[in-house]
Amino acid sequence: MTGPAAARGLEAGRVLVRGLHPGTVGDVVKAAAGRIGLDPALLSGHSLRAGLATAAAAQGAQLHQIMK
């Protein structure tokens, strides 16, 4: 696999080829949490990763698969 793992977003209707800044995901998570009434201080970009790992394990994924 080459290039950024995640595109930065849309600019004029196209996906940018630059990768995300490390803090961007956390900023998006915190902003979304605030919009739905959650305390943004309790969440981070890591919350998505932890939630995905928990959900994958609950569905029977093997640890080596989750860690990829």
Number of C-alpha atoms within 10 A of each C-alpha: 4 4 9 12 11 13 13 16 14 10 8 7 7 8 12 15 14 13 13 15 10 9 10 12 16 18 15 13 18 19 15 13 17 14 11 9 8 13 12 17 9 9 17 17 16 12 13 14 12 11 11 13 17 13 13 15 14 10 9 8 13 11 11 7 10 14 7 5
